[in-house]
Amino acid sequence: MAAIDPRPRLRVAFWTLGCRLNQYDTEVMRTALSATYPVVVVDWHDEADLYVLNSCTVTGKADQECRRLARQVKRRHPAGKVVVAGCYAQTQPAQLAVIPEIDAVIGNTLKEDTAAWLPDLLAATAGPLIRVEPFATDAELRTPLIDRFADRSRAFIKVQDGCNLRCSYCLIWQARGPARSRRVDEVLAQVGQLEAAGYRELVLTGINLGSYGQDLGDSDGLVRLLRTCADTFSTLRFRLGSIHPDEVTDHLLELIALRPQLRPHLHISLQSGSDSVLARMRRPYRGAAAREAVTRAAASLPHCAIGADLIVGFPGESAAEFAATQQMVEDLPFSYLHVFRFSPRPGTAAATLADPVHPESATARSALLRRLAQTKQDRFRQAQIGRWCEAVVESESTVSDIDPAAPDLLGDWRCATTDNYVPVLVPAGWPAGTLVRVLPTEQYGDRLIARRIETLDDPKSNTSEVATKRRPNAASRLPRQDHGI
């Protein structure tokens, strides 16, 4: 009989800011904490002994949100210890240490090693506890396996971390350290663990994902990893996180086209369409390469979702430079865009550049690109109507009576996401994480409606259908989904 741990269970709540890599890291911390101490995970808003805030520092707004959450939860539950871990903690520990509501600041190099800081934190009577160390130049990517992804119907897998690019606007290379890749056997072990837990779709993530394998001596490492995952786990589906335009290679496009397990979806870290702005950003490509990459992807992968990140208002961005970005957006077949206003980060080269763009100009440019993005997004979604496609059911919760004025839309619906990244409502009754085929019949607000759905998890291919008339052009009153990469 196993010995019973005499220590009381520690009530722990987690909150994650930022990217999918951070979400994976939060699950690693949960796993590590459970191995260190008897733990029960509770909701962030509930009473807890420990509140772990996994931070992001990609923008000043992310820093501000981290500070707000830390203060808010401490004031609501003053007896709980508040830990800020992750990227903001790694880059600016002194700024966080002076906030009285924060009990510990744990950097990225140590946040997974909970045994090294949790006992000291629990024993501390005065703070804050600071555990921040620099990255070793020969750091390796070693991380524990996780067996679940809280409140997610698809799971993320960290296959790469860190970055060697030193883009002029970015702090992440300081927050995440040198580029390093997870070994293929460890990635496969993690995939197998999540497959056993019931996940059907996995997203491979990294800070500079396209560089995967280069530190291991494989210049085509990402393609080889994808091929190995698809060949080893034939019933799973795999999606890529963000890559750079120069990493959209013919080998990658050919593999996605040939392997039905690989999702037709590319998210491209583009940032600008202007060569001069890209040069000031220190990006490793120019506009012509980005245009060519997107054009080839669209030609090779019909109905592929192609998204991009863009930054407006970079220091010195002239009207002509912005026009180059606008023209690129108008010309290329993007299905969605993430548009950000430039946020100067202390410690970066861009923070010292002269000729800042006036805030009103940056706001107007951002609004213009977002309007263009909405038009392209609607056009892409309309093109999916009447086409069978795969999807993963996203949530156990249902949306009821989405338009009370339309009898054909009464009842319960569930959110799903297609293989090419389109949000769709399907008839309720399908568990979260189920892999299905759907036939979208109309657009409703920012989602499609699929009245016909077939499961791919059951060899009998059970089919359900909600038959009725169309109600096009209805205004959406649905909660928005966050489809960020």
C-alpha positions in Angstrom: 0.0 0.0 0.0 1.3 3.4 -0.9 2.2 5.7 1.9 -0.3 8.6 2.5 1.3 12.0 2.3 0.6 13.6 5.7 0.9 17.2 4.3 -2.4 19.0 3.7 -3.4 19.4 0.1 -2.3 22.7 -1.4 -5.0 24.6 -3.3 -3.4 26.1 -6.4 -4.9 28.3 -9.1 -3.3 29.1 -12.4 -3.7 32.0 -14.9 -1.9 32.1 -18.2 -1.1 35.2 -20.3 0.2 35.2 -23.8 1.0 32.5 -26.3 0.4 28.8 -26.7 3.9 28.0 -25.5 3.0 29.7 -22.2 -0.2 27.6 -22.0 1.9 24.5 -22.4 4.4 25.7 -19.7 1.5 26.2 -17.3 0.5 22.6 -17.7 4.2 21.6 -17.0 4.1 23.7 -13.8 0.9 22.0 -12.8 2.5 18.6 -13.4 5.6 19.6 -11.5 3.7 21.0 -8.5 1.7 17.8 -8.3 4.9 15.8 -8.1 6.3 18.1 -5.4 3.4 18.5 -3.1 -0.2 17.2 -2.7 -2.1 19.6 -4.9 -5.7 20.3 -5.8 -6.2 22.8 -8.7 -9.0 25.3 -8.3 -10.4 28.1 -10.3 -8.5 31.4 -10.3 -11.4 33.2 -8.7 -11.7 30.7 -5.9 -9.9 30.8 -2.6 -6.4 29.2 -2.9 -3.1 28.8 -1.0 -1.1 29.6 -4.1 -1.9 31.7 -7.2 0.5 31.1 -10.1 0.4 33.7 -12.8 2.4 32.7 -15.9 3.3 36.0 -17.5 3.9 37.4 -21.0 6.0 40.4 -21.9 5.5 40.7 -25.6 3.8 44.1 -25.2 3.5 46.8 -22.5 -0.2 45.9 -22.3 0.7 42.3 -21.3 2.9 43.6 -18.5 0.1 45.9 -17.3 -2.4 43.1 -17.3 0.0 40.9 -15.3 0.3 43.6 -12.6 -3.4 44.1 -12.5 -4.2 40.4 -12.1 -1.6 40.0 -9.3 -3.0 43.0 -7.3 -6.5 42.0 -7.9 -6.2 38.4 -6.7 -4.2 39.3 -3.7 -6.7 41.9 -2.6 -9.5 39.4 -3.1 -7.7 36.6 -1.2 -4.9 38.2 1.0 -4.0 34.9 2.6 -2.9 33.3 -0.7 0.6 33.6 -2.0 0.9 35.2 -5.5 3.6 33.9 -7.8 4.5 35.7 -11.0 6.4 33.3 -13.3 7.5 33.3 -16.9 8.6 35.9 -19.4 7.9 39.2 -17.5 9.5 37.7 -14.4 12.6 36.7 -16.4 13.1 40.1 -18.0 12.0 42.6 -15.3 12.2 40.9 -11.9 13.1 44.1 -10.1 9.9 45.9 -11.4 7.8 43.0 -10.1 9.6 42.6 -6.8 8.5 46.1 -5.5 4.8 45.3 -6.0 3.6 44.4 -2.4 0.9 42.0 -3.6 3.5 39.7 -5.3 5.1 37.1 -3.0 7.4 35.4 -5.5 9.1 36.2 -8.9 10.2 33.0 -10.7 11.9 33.3 -14.1 11.6 31.0 -17.1 14.8 29.1 -16.3 13.4 27.9 -13.0 9.6 27.9 -13.1 9.3 24.2 -14.0 11.7 23.3 -11.1 9.0 23.8 -8.5 10.9 21.7 -5.9 13.6 24.4 -6.0 11.3 27.3 -5.0 8.0 26.0 -3.6 9.2 24.9 -0.1 11.0 28.2 0.3 7.9 30.2 -0.7 5.6 28.2 1.7 8.1 28.8 4.5 8.7 32.5 3.8 7.2 35.1 6.2 8.6 38.1 4.3 9.1 38.5 0.6 9.3 38.6 -2.1 11.1 35.4 -3.1 13.1 35.9 -6.3 14.4 33.0 -8.4 15.6 34.4 -11.7 18.8 33.1 -13.4 20.2 33.7 -16.9 20.0 31.1 -19.6 23.1 29.0 -20.3 24.6 29.5 -23.7 24.4 25.7 -24.3 20.9 25.3 -22.8 19.0 22.2 -23.9 15.2 21.9 -24.2 14.2 19.4 -21.6 10.7 19.5 -20.1 8.5 17.0 -18.3 5.7 15.2 -20.0 2.2 16.4 -19.4 -0.9 14.2 -19.5 -3.7 16.7 -20.0 -4.5 20.2 -21.1 -7.0 21.9 -18.7 -10.2 23.2 -20.4 -8.8 22.5 -23.9 -10.3 20.3 -26.6 -7.0 20.3 -28.5 -3.5 20.2 -26.8 -0.4 22.2 -27.5 3.1 20.6 -27.5 6.3 22.6 -27.0 8.8 21.3 -29.6 11.0 24.4 -29.7 11.9 27.3 -27.4 14.0 30.4 -27.5 15.2 32.6 -30.5 18.5 33.7 -32.0 17.1 36.4 -34.3 17.3 39.5 -32.0 14.6 41.4 -33.8 14.8 45.1 -32.8 11.3 45.4 -31.3 11.4 42.1 -29.3 12.2 41.1 -25.8 11.4 37.4 -26.2 14.9 36.3 -27.0 15.9 37.7 -23.6 12.8 36.1 -21.9 13.2 32.7 -23.6 16.9 32.3 -24.2 18.8 30.8 -27.1 16.9 28.7 -29.8 16.8 25.0 -28.8 14.8 22.1 -30.1 13.2 19.2 -28.3 14.5 15.8 -29.4 12.2 13.8 -31.7 11.9 10.9 -29.3 10.8 13.2 -26.5 8.2 14.9 -28.8 6.9 11.5 -29.8 6.6 10.4 -26.1 4.6 13.6 -25.4 2.4 13.0 -28.4 1.7 9.5 -27.2 0.9 10.6 -23.7 -1.7 13.1 -25.0 -3.1 10.6 -27.4 -3.6 8.2 -24.5 -5.4 11.0 -22.7 -7.9 11.2 -25.6 -6.8 14.2 -27.6 -7.3 14.0 -31.3 -5.7 17.2 -32.5 -2.3 18.6 -31.4 -0.6 21.9 -32.1 3.2 22.0 -32.4 4.4 25.3 -30.9 7.7 27.2 -30.4 9.1 30.7 -30.2 10.8 30.3 -33.5 9.1 27.1 -34.7 10.6 27.2 -38.2 14.1 26.9 -36.8 13.2 23.5 -35.2 16.1 21.1 -35.6 18.8 23.5 -36.6 20.5 23.3 -33.2 20.4 19.5 -33.6 22.1 19.6 -37.0 19.0 19.2 -39.2 18.2 22.2 -41.4 14.9 20.6 -42.5 14.0 19.5 -39.0 10.4 20.8 -38.8 9.4 18.9 -42.0 11.0 15.7 -40.7 9.3 16.1 -37.3 5.9 16.6 -38.9 6.4 13.6 -41.2 7.4 11.4 -38.3 4.5 12.5 -36.2 2.0 11.9 -39.0 3.5 8.5 -39.8 3.7 7.4 -36.2 0.2 8.6 -35.1 -2.0 8.0 -38.1 -5.3 8.8 -36.3 -4.1 12.1 -34.8 -4.3 15.5 -36.5 -1.4 18.0 -36.3 -1.4 21.8 -36.7 1.5 24.2 -36.8 2.0 27.3 -34.7 3.5 30.5 -36.2 6.4 30.4 -38.7 8.2 33.0 -40.7 7.7 33.6 -44.5 11.1 32.2 -45.4 10.2 29.0 -43.5 7.2 28.3 -45.8 9.3 25.9 -48.0 8.2 23.7 -50.9 9.0 20.6 -48.7 6.6 21.8 -46.0 3.8 22.6 -48.5 4.3 19.3 -50.2 4.1 17.4 -46.9 0.9 19.1 -45.8 -0.7 18.4 -49.2 0.2 14.7 -49.0 -0.6 14.0 -45.4 -4.3 14.3 -44.5 -3.4 14.3 -40.8 -1.7 17.7 -41.2 -4.0 20.7 -41.0 -4.2 23.1 -44.0 -3.4 26.1 -41.9 -0.4 28.4 -41.8 0.1 31.3 -39.5 2.9 33.6 -40.7 4.8 36.0 -38.6 4.9 38.7 -41.3 4.9 42.1 -39.3 5.2 44.4 -42.3 5.0 44.6 -46.1 7.7 47.3 -46.3 11.3 46.3 -47.0 12.6 49.4 -45.2 10.5 48.7 -42.1 11.4 45.0 -42.1 15.1 46.1 -42.2 14.6 48.4 -39.2 12.9 45.5 -37.5 15.9 43.3 -38.3 13.6 40.6 -39.8 15.4 37.9 -41.8 13.3 38.3 -45.0 11.8 41.1 -47.2 8.4 41.7 -48.7 9.0 39.9 -52.0 9.8 36.7 -50.1 6.7 37.0 -48.0 4.5 37.6 -51.1 6.0 34.6 -52.8 5.5 32.4 -49.8 1.8 33.2 -49.3 1.2 32.9 -53.1 2.8 29.4 -53.2 0.9 28.3 -50.1 -2.4 29.3 -51.6 -1.7 27.6 -54.9 -0.4 24.4 -53.3 -3.1 24.0 -50.6 -6.7 24.9 -51.8 -8.8 26.2 -48.9 -5.8 26.5 -46.7 -6.2 29.1 -43.9 -3.4 31.6 -44.1 -3.1 34.1 -41.3 -0.5 36.7 -40.4 0.7 39.0 -37.6 1.2 42.6 -38.5 2.7 45.5 -36.6 1.6 49.1 -37.4 3.2 52.3 -36.2 6.8 51.0 -36.0 9.1 54.0 -35.4 9.6 56.0 -38.6 6.8 54.1 -40.5 5.9 56.6 -43.3 2.7 56.8 -45.2 4.4 55.1 -48.1 5.8 52.3 -46.0 2.4 51.6 -44.5 0.9 51.7 -48.0 3.2 48.8 -48.9 1.8 46.8 -46.1 -1.8 47.7 -47.0 -1.1 46.8 -50.6 0.3 43.4 -49.6 -2.8 42.7 -47.5 -5.1 43.7 -50.4 -3.2 41.5 -52.9 -2.7 38.3 -51.0 -5.3 35.6 -50.0 -5.1 36.0 -46.2 -8.0 34.4 -44.3 -7.4 36.4 -41.1 -4.9 38.8 -39.6 -3.7 39.8 -36.1 -2.9 43.5 -36.2 -0.9 45.1 -33.3 0.1 48.6 -32.7 3.8 49.0 -32.0 4.6 48.8 -28.3 8.2 50.0 -27.3 9.8 47.5 -25.0 12.6 48.8 -22.6 15.8 47.1 -23.4 15.2 46.7 -27.2 16.8 48.6 -30.0 13.5 49.8 -31.3 12.7 51.6 -28.0 15.5 54.0 -28.8 14.6 54.7 -32.4 13.7 58.3 -33.4 10.6 59.5 -35.3 7.8 57.8 -33.4 4.5 57.5 -35.3 1.7 59.6 -33.9 -0.8 57.5 -31.9 -3.7 58.7 -33.9 -2.0 57.7 -37.1 -1.1 54.3 -35.7 -4.7 53.8 -34.6 -6.1 54.8 -38.0 -3.7 52.4 -39.7 -4.6 49.6 -37.4 -8.3 50.1 -38.0 -7.8 50.2 -41.8 -6.0 46.8 -41.7 -8.6 45.3 -39.4 -11.4 46.3 -41.8 -9.5 44.7 -44.7 -8.9 41.6 -42.5 -12.7 41.3 -41.7 -13.5 41.5 -45.4 -11.0 38.8 -46.3 -12.2 36.6 -43.3 -15.8 36.8 -44.4 -14.9 36.0 -48.0 -12.9 32.9 -46.8 -15.6 31.7 -44.6 -18.2 32.1 -47.3 -16.1 29.9 -49.5 -16.4 27.0 -47.0 -20.2 26.9 -47.3 -21.3 23.6 -48.9 -17.9 21.9 -48.5 -17.5 18.9 -46.2 -14.5 19.4 -43.9 -13.0 18.0 -40.7 -13.5 19.8 -37.4 -12.9 19.3 -33.7 -15.7 20.0 -31.2 -14.3 22.7 -28.9 -16.5 22.9 -25.8 -18.9 21.0 -23.6 -20.9 24.2 -23.1 -23.7 25.0 -25.5 -25.1 28.1 -27.2 -28.9 28.1 -27.0 -31.4 29.8 -29.3 -28.8 31.8 -31.1 -31.6 33.8 -32.9 -35.0 33.6 -31.1 -36.6 35.2 -34.1 -35.5 32.3 -36.3 -37.4 29.0 -35.6 -34.7 27.1 -37.5 -32.0 28.3 -35.1 -33.7 27.4 -31.9 -32.2 24.7 -29.7 -28.6 24.0 -28.5 -25.5 24.4 -30.6 -21.8 23.6 -29.8 -18.7 25.4 -31.0 -16.2 23.6 -33.2 -13.2 24.6 -35.4 -12.6 23.2 -38.9 -9.3 21.8 -40.1 -8.7 25.2 -41.9 -9.4 27.2 -38.8 -13.0 28.4 -39.3 -15.3 28.6 -36.2 -18.5 26.7 -36.8 -21.6 25.9 -34.8 -22.8 22.3 -34.8 -25.8 20.6 -33.3 -25.3 19.8 -29.6 -24.6 16.3 -28.3 -21.0 15.9 -29.3 -18.4 15.7 -26.5 -15.5 18.2 -26.5 -12.5 17.0 -28.5 -14.6 14.8 -30.8 -13.2 14.6 -34.4 -16.0 15.1 -36.9 -16.9 16.0 -40.5 -19.2 18.9 -40.9 -21.1 20.5 -43.8 -21.4 24.3 -43.3 -24.6 25.6 -44.8 -24.6 29.3 -43.9 -22.7 32.1 -42.1 -24.1 33.5 -38.8 -22.2 36.5 -37.5 -18.5 35.5 -37.3 -19.2 31.8 -37.5 -20.6 29.2 -39.9 -23.5 26.9 -39.1 -23.2 23.2 -39.9 -26.5 21.4 -39.7 -25.0 18.1 -40.8 -22.2 16.4 -38.8 -20.6 13.0 -38.9 -18.3 11.5 -36.3 -14.9 10.2 -37.4 -14.3 8.6 -34.0 -16.9 5.9 -34.6 -16.3 3.6 -37.6 -20.1 3.4 -38.1 -19.9 7.2 -38.9 -23.1 8.2 -37.1 -24.7 11.2 -38.8 -26.9 13.8 -37.3 -28.7 16.6 -39.1 -30.8 19.6 -38.2 -33.0 20.2 -41.3 -34.3 23.6 -41.9 -34.3 26.7 -44.0 -31.5 29.2 -44.3 -31.4 32.5 -42.5 -28.6 34.5 -44.1 -27.0 37.7 -43.0 -28.2 37.5 -39.3 -26.4 39.8 -36.9 -24.4 37.9 -34.4 -25.2 37.9 -30.7 -22.8 35.1 -29.9 -19.8 35.3 -27.6 -16.6 35.8 -29.7 -14.0 33.0 -29.9 -10.3 33.8 -29.5 -8.5 32.1 -32.4 -5.1 33.5 -31.7 -2.1 31.6 -32.5 
